[in-house]
Amino acid sequence: MRKPRAIIFDDEPTILTFFKLVFSTRGYEVLTYTDPVVCPIYAKNAAACSQNYACADVIITDYSMPRMNGLDLLKAQAAAGCKLTPRNKALMSGYLDFDKIDEAKKLGCAVFDKPVDLNELEEWITGCEQRMDLSTQIADRRREARIPAPQHTPYQARYAEDFVECSAINVSPSGFCLKLPVALQHEQLVHLTEQSANLPRAALVRWVSKQSDGSYLAGLSCS
């Protein structure tokens, strides 16, 4: 049975240290980020979450963060079909107005005032743990941010004996995400054409996810 995983988003290092201590004391794997762009749904116009499994068992996000606030992150996750139940997600802030609190609660998420009361937090975590199934698989941890590709950069990839038209959705230092009309195979080596001069000539498929419109997303690793 795996360890439970908590993901914390906050741009204040002291807050991240506090949550890491709380969760690690309870035996969690704790991933902390100062920017929400590491979340798979951050890519512009993401129609659906690209992960086949939940990324964590608990997610807590601050409201005020760079590039995307915490409430918008939770709303985008809900719209994209995030695999984690919203009851195991929480929004925190020191100055949320009633409307924003109401929005978060309508999503099914908890709301904490800063500074977070430790007893209230521990009680909520205990409730989250009752909803966890640690026998289920969890998504691979994402170690770096992926930045949306400008205008969904077009390129071609070799599929079987032919080339298929695709587009790059986002990129990172070690990989990129493609949108394409066919399903690539896990661990398949994809060869790119000269059109993709800004991307590596070859990459390995790490995951594939079918979208509601019948297209596919594929995550590829260059390292």
C-alpha positions in Angstrom: 0.0 0.0 0.0 1.4 3.4 -1.0 1.8 6.5 1.2 -0.8 9.2 1.0 0.2 12.3 -1.0 -0.5 15.9 -0.3 0.0 18.8 -2.8 0.3 22.3 -1.4 0.3 25.5 -3.6 1.5 28.7 -1.9 3.9 31.4 -2.8 5.1 31.9 0.8 8.0 29.5 1.7 7.1 29.6 5.4 3.6 28.4 4.7 4.9 25.6 2.6 7.2 24.6 5.4 4.4 24.5 7.9 2.2 22.3 5.8 5.1 20.0 4.9 5.7 19.5 8.6 2.0 18.8 9.4 1.6 16.2 6.6 5.0 14.5 6.8 4.3 14.0 10.5 1.2 12.0 9.5 3.3 9.9 7.0 2.5 11.7 3.8 4.5 12.3 0.7 4.3 16.1 0.5 4.8 18.0 -2.8 5.0 21.8 -2.4 4.9 24.4 -5.2 5.0 28.2 -5.3 3.1 28.4 -8.6 0.1 26.5 -9.9 1.5 26.1 -13.5 2.7 22.6 -12.5 -0.9 21.4 -12.5 -1.7 19.5 -15.7 -4.8 21.7 -16.3 -2.9 24.9 -16.4 -2.4 24.7 -20.2 -4.6 27.2 -21.9 -7.9 25.8 -23.1 -7.3 22.4 -21.5 -10.5 20.5 -22.3 -9.7 17.7 -19.8 -7.2 16.6 -17.3 -4.5 14.6 -19.0 -3.9 12.3 -16.0 -5.5 8.9 -15.8 -5.3 8.9 -12.0 -5.5 11.6 -9.2 -2.3 13.5 -8.7 -2.8 13.5 -4.9 -5.0 12.4 -2.0 -5.2 16.0 -0.7 -4.7 19.4 -2.4 -4.5 22.7 -0.6 -4.0 25.9 -2.4 -3.6 29.5 -1.4 -5.8 32.1 -3.1 -3.2 34.6 -4.1 -0.5 33.1 -6.4 1.3 34.1 -9.5 -0.4 33.6 -12.9 -3.5 31.9 -11.6 -5.3 32.3 -8.2 -6.3 29.4 -6.1 -10.0 29.6 -6.7 -9.5 29.7 -10.5 -7.2 26.7 -10.1 -9.9 24.7 -8.3 -12.6 25.8 -10.8 -10.4 24.8 -13.7 -9.7 21.4 -12.1 -13.4 20.8 -11.7 -14.2 21.8 -15.3 -11.4 19.6 -16.6 -12.4 16.5 -14.7 -9.8 16.3 -12.0 -9.7 12.8 -10.6 -9.5 13.9 -6.9 -12.8 14.4 -5.1 -13.3 18.2 -4.3 -14.0 17.2 -0.7 -10.3 16.5 -0.3 -9.4 20.0 -1.6 -9.1 23.2 0.3 -8.7 26.9 -0.4 -7.0 29.2 2.1 -6.6 33.0 2.3 -6.5 35.8 4.8 -8.9 38.0 3.0 -11.5 36.2 0.9 -14.9 37.8 0.5 -18.1 36.0 1.0 -18.8 35.4 -2.7 -15.4 33.7 -3.2 -15.9 31.6 -0.1 -19.3 30.6 -1.4 -17.8 29.7 -4.8 -15.2 27.4 -3.3 -17.8 25.7 -1.1 -20.2 25.2 -4.0 -17.3 23.3 -5.7 -17.3 21.0 -2.6 -14.0 22.3 -1.3 -13.1 23.4 2.3 -12.0 27.0 3.1 -9.5 28.0 5.7 -8.7 31.4 7.0 -5.0 32.4 7.4 -3.3 31.8 9.7 -4.7 28.3 9.5 -5.9 26.8 12.8 -4.0 23.6 13.4 -6.8 21.8 15.2 -9.3 22.7 12.4 -6.8 21.5 9.8 -6.0 18.2 11.5 -9.8 17.5 11.9 -10.3 18.2 8.1 -7.3 15.9 7.2 -8.7 13.1 9.3 -12.0 13.4 7.3 -10.1 13.4 4.1 -8.3 10.2 5.1 -11.6 8.4 5.6 -12.3 9.0 1.9 -8.9 7.8 0.6 -8.2 4.5 -1.0 -4.5 3.9 -0.8 -4.7 0.7 -2.8 -5.5 2.7 -5.9 -2.8 4.0 -8.3 -1.8 7.6 -8.2 -0.4 9.7 -11.1 3.3 10.2 -11.5 4.6 13.2 -9.7 5.2 16.3 -11.8 8.5 17.9 -10.9 8.5 20.9 -13.2 6.1 23.4 -14.7 4.8 23.1 -18.3 4.4 26.3 -20.2 1.6 26.6 -22.8 2.9 26.4 -26.4 2.1 29.5 -28.5 -0.9 28.9 -30.7 -0.7 25.1 -30.3 2.5 24.7 -32.5 1.8 22.3 -35.4 4.1 19.5 -36.3 4.1 15.9 -37.6 4.9 12.7 -35.8 5.6 9.3 -37.3 2.8 6.9 -36.5 3.3 3.3 -37.8 4.4 3.9 -41.4 2.8 7.3 -41.8 3.1 10.8 -40.4 0.2 12.2 -38.4 -0.6 15.9 -38.0 -0.4 17.0 -34.3 0.0 20.1 -32.2 2.2 20.8 -29.2 0.0 22.0 -26.3 2.7 22.8 -23.7 6.4 22.3 -23.2 8.8 21.8 -20.3 12.6 21.5 -20.0 12.3 17.7 -20.3 9.2 17.0 -22.4 6.0 18.3 -24.0 2.3 17.4 -24.5 0.8 16.7 -27.9 -2.8 16.7 -29.1 -3.4 14.3 -32.0 -6.2 12.3 -33.7 -4.8 8.8 -32.9 -3.7 7.1 -29.7 0.0 6.6 -29.3 1.3 3.6 -27.4 2.9 3.9 -23.9 6.7 3.8 -24.3 6.5 4.3 -28.0 9.3 6.2 -29.6 7.9 9.1 -31.7 10.0 10.6 -34.4 9.4 14.2 -35.4 9.7 15.9 -38.8 11.7 19.0 -39.8 8.6 21.1 -39.0 9.3 20.6 -35.3 12.7 22.4 -35.3 12.0 23.9 -31.9 11.3 20.4 -30.4 13.6 17.4 -30.1 13.8 15.1 -33.1 12.5 12.1 -31.0 10.7 11.5 -27.7 9.2 8.7 -25.7 5.5 8.5 -24.9 4.9 8.4 -21.1 1.1 8.7 -21.0 -1.9 8.9 -23.3 -5.4 10.2 -22.5 -8.5 10.2 -24.7 -10.5 13.5 -24.8 -14.2 14.1 -24.9 -14.0 15.3 -28.6 -12.4 12.0 -29.7 -8.8 13.4 -29.9 -5.9 12.2 -27.7 -3.4 14.0 -25.5 0.0 12.4 -25.1 2.9 13.3 -22.7 6.3 12.7 -24.1 9.7 12.7 -22.4 12.9 13.9 -24.1 15.2 12.9 -21.3 
